[in-house]
Amino acid sequence: MKVVPISQSAPRDACLATLCAKVYGQQAGLTPLVVFTGTKNVLFDQEAARLLAGVDGDGKPLALVLLVLDEAGEGMTVTHACEFVDGAKARLISELSLKAPLRVEVSDASQEAFYQQCGFKRWFDGANGQRVGLGARHPAKHNDDLTPTLSLDEALILRRFKHDLTAFTEAKEAFLSGLNNFPATL
């Protein structure tokens, strides 16, 4: 598997829309659209997020992962990941954990076990019963060293959609266009 950063806007938007749709599913209401819109218009614009793909030898996407910087700019959190081939998500995250200062936040033992297999060996208790896992390259030594991951104000985005039909329509069209234009190769 080769790791490919997706930085050009058209394939990045298509991959982000597909990632949001895969992670949240069809029963998630507006959540996929809100995350897509906020990530595209805020996190990507501020260079606070990276979208990467694991591809096969022909460039066909096998898995996608979204990494978001923490407030200190020292680490990156795996916020969303999906796979198109069984085992590809674990391979992609394992590969990235060797190269980048990664962090994950999980809420159950099965997620923790998955990320332990991907190379996250240091674990701390986080807020609201979550567990925080760190990859080998993450600089934090203690839980107190961790700064929050940059986040989106989803309520603000929803309010904008509610009060600005044009913004909602444009976001929905961008999302659907992304889904319909998912690249066969990267």
C-alpha positions in Angstrom: 0.0 0.0 0.0 1.2 3.5 -0.9 0.2 6.5 1.2 -1.0 9.4 -1.0 -1.8 12.9 0.4 -4.9 14.3 -1.4 -4.3 18.1 -1.8 -5.9 19.1 -5.0 -9.4 20.5 -4.3 -11.6 18.4 -6.7 -10.3 14.9 -5.7 -10.0 16.0 -2.1 -13.6 17.2 -2.0 -14.8 13.9 -3.6 -12.8 11.8 -1.2 -13.9 13.9 1.8 -17.6 13.5 0.8 -17.1 9.8 0.3 -15.3 9.5 3.7 -18.1 11.4 5.5 -20.8 9.3 3.8 -19.0 6.0 4.7 -18.3 7.0 8.3 -21.8 8.3 9.1 -24.0 6.3 6.8 -27.3 7.3 5.3 -29.2 7.5 8.6 -27.1 10.3 10.1 -29.2 13.3 9.0 -27.2 16.4 8.2 -24.0 15.3 10.1 -22.1 14.1 7.0 -22.9 17.3 5.2 -22.0 19.5 8.2 -18.6 17.7 8.7 -17.9 17.8 5.0 -18.7 21.6 4.8 -16.8 22.5 8.0 -13.7 20.5 7.1 -13.7 21.8 3.5 -14.3 25.4 4.3 -12.5 25.8 7.6 -10.0 23.1 8.4 -8.6 22.7 4.9 -8.6 26.5 4.3 -6.6 26.9 7.5 -4.3 24.0 6.6 -5.4 22.4 9.9 -6.4 19.0 8.4 -5.0 16.5 5.9 -6.8 13.9 3.9 -4.7 10.8 3.0 -5.5 7.7 1.0 -3.9 4.3 1.0 -3.8 3.1 -2.6 -2.8 -0.1 -4.4 -0.2 -0.4 -7.1 -2.6 1.0 -9.7 -3.5 4.1 -7.6 -7.0 2.7 -6.7 -8.1 4.0 -3.2 -8.2 1.2 -0.6 -8.8 3.4 2.5 -9.1 7.1 3.5 -8.1 8.9 6.7 -8.7 12.5 7.9 -6.1 13.9 10.3 -6.7 17.1 12.2 -4.1 19.2 14.0 -4.2 19.8 17.7 -4.2 23.4 19.1 -0.5 23.4 19.7 0.3 22.1 16.1 2.4 19.3 17.6 0.2 16.3 16.9 -2.6 15.1 14.6 -5.7 13.3 15.5 -7.3 10.6 13.4 -10.8 11.9 13.3 -12.4 9.9 10.5 -11.3 6.8 8.6 -12.9 4.3 6.2 -11.9 1.4 4.0 -13.0 0.0 0.7 -11.1 -3.3 1.1 -11.0 -5.3 4.3 -7.9 -4.5 6.4 -6.9 -1.4 4.4 -7.9 1.0 7.1 -5.7 -0.7 9.7 -2.7 -0.9 7.2 -3.1 2.8 6.3 -3.3 3.9 10.0 -0.4 1.6 10.9 1.7 3.1 8.2 0.9 6.7 9.2 1.6 6.0 12.9 5.2 5.2 12.0 5.6 8.6 10.1 3.4 11.2 11.9 2.7 12.3 15.5 -0.7 10.6 15.6 -3.4 10.5 18.3 -6.7 8.8 18.5 -9.7 9.2 20.9 -11.8 6.1 21.4 -14.9 5.4 23.5 -14.9 1.6 23.8 -12.5 -1.3 24.2 -12.9 -2.7 20.7 -11.8 0.6 19.2 -8.9 0.7 21.6 -7.9 -2.8 20.6 -8.1 -1.9 16.9 -5.8 1.1 17.3 -3.4 -0.9 19.5 -2.9 -3.3 16.6 -2.2 -0.2 14.4 0.8 0.8 16.6 -0.8 3.0 19.3 1.0 1.8 22.4 0.6 4.7 24.9 -2.8 5.2 26.4 -4.3 7.8 28.7 -7.7 8.4 30.2 -9.4 11.3 28.4 -12.5 13.4 29.0 -16.0 11.9 29.2 -14.7 8.4 29.6 -12.7 8.4 26.4 -9.3 6.8 26.0 -6.5 8.7 24.2 -3.9 6.6 22.3 -0.6 8.0 21.0 1.5 6.8 18.2 5.3 6.3 18.6 6.1 9.7 17.1 3.7 11.8 19.2 5.7 14.1 21.5 3.4 14.0 24.5 4.8 12.1 27.5 1.8 12.6 29.9 -1.9 13.3 29.6 -1.2 16.9 30.7 1.0 17.4 27.6 -2.0 17.0 25.2 -3.8 20.0 23.8 -7.3 19.7 22.3 -7.8 18.7 18.7 -9.1 21.6 16.6 -12.8 21.2 16.1 -15.7 22.5 14.1 -18.6 24.5 15.5 -21.2 22.1 14.0 -24.1 24.1 15.7 -22.9 27.3 13.9 -22.8 25.4 10.5 -26.3 24.1 11.1 -27.6 27.6 12.0 -26.1 28.9 8.8 -27.8 26.2 6.8 -31.1 27.0 8.5 -30.9 30.7 7.9 -29.2 30.8 4.5 -30.8 28.5 2.0 -28.2 29.4 -0.7 -25.4 28.2 1.6 -27.2 25.0 2.3 -28.0 24.4 -1.3 -24.4 25.1 -2.4 -23.0 22.8 0.4 -25.4 20.0 -0.5 -24.5 20.3 -4.2 -20.8 20.2 -3.4 -21.3 17.1 -1.3 -23.4 15.3 -3.9 -20.9 16.3 -6.6 -18.1 14.9 -4.5 -19.9 11.6 -4.0 -20.6 11.3 -7.8 -17.0 12.1 -8.7 -15.1 9.8 -6.4 -11.8 9.1 -8.3 -11.1 5.6 -9.5 -7.4 6.3 -9.1 -5.3 8.9 -7.2 
